[in-house]
Amino acid sequence: MVGRIRRIDFGVNCYVIDVEGGFVLIDASFPNKRDKLDAELAAAGCGPDNLRLIVLTHGDVDHAGNCAHLRRAHHAPIALHRQDGEIVRSGDMDAGRKDNPDRHTLAFRFLTWAFGLAHTITKTGADFETFEPDLLLEDGQDLFAYGLDARVVHLPGHSSGSIGILTGDGNLFCGDLLVNVIRPSLHFYIDDLAQARESIRKLSGLGVETIYPGHGKPFSLSELPMPGR
């Protein structure tokens, strides 16, 4: 069984999970949320000596923005899929993506404009501190060494290196493959639509119970329309 899961909502979700010997953090929000994220971690009891791992569901700035800072402050390793490694090394969110994404909805364009985040579609901007990951993850890799009963599930679509973290009791932290802003759905920005649909189909055979998206509230897999239905 996985311990307590805390959802920290800054418009993008971070998840703090209680594990044996401390905590695991999934995703790390925007750089401009640094002070608030530090305060949330401290309130959870997560200090410099007990953050065991920072896992990124993908490399985009709204999920990776505070990683370099947190590694310095907490001495915690940073893990993400190898196919998104260049995004965080270079600060270029186009790295590994198509010139023209398959899905880039009007709703997404409006939201990025409304919140002043248009730069995050491509370049992360000067406020993002690039870094070298400590651990490059692969599909099926387990996280038992960090006290978390979970494994990596490669879920490409939003980016080529997007992953989910699936716990032994059926919780899936899916990053930006899926959102629950209005209702459970595919993310508004998808680089490769065929890959994304295949990733969604993959979920039905994994024993997923509850999905914890990168944006919006958790929901049951049964609430998600499957491709082809």
PyMOL commands that set and color helices and strands:
alter all, ss='L'
color gray80, all
select helices_A, chain A and resi 31-43+61-64+67-74+82-90+106-114+118-121+144-146+193-203+221-223
alter helices_A, ss='H'
color red, helices_A
select strands_A, chain A and resi 5-9+13-19+22-26+51-55+78-81+103-104+135-137+150-154+163-167+171-175+178-180+184-186+189-190+210-213+219-220
alter strands_A, ss='S'
color yellow, strands_A
deselect
rebuild
show_as cartoon
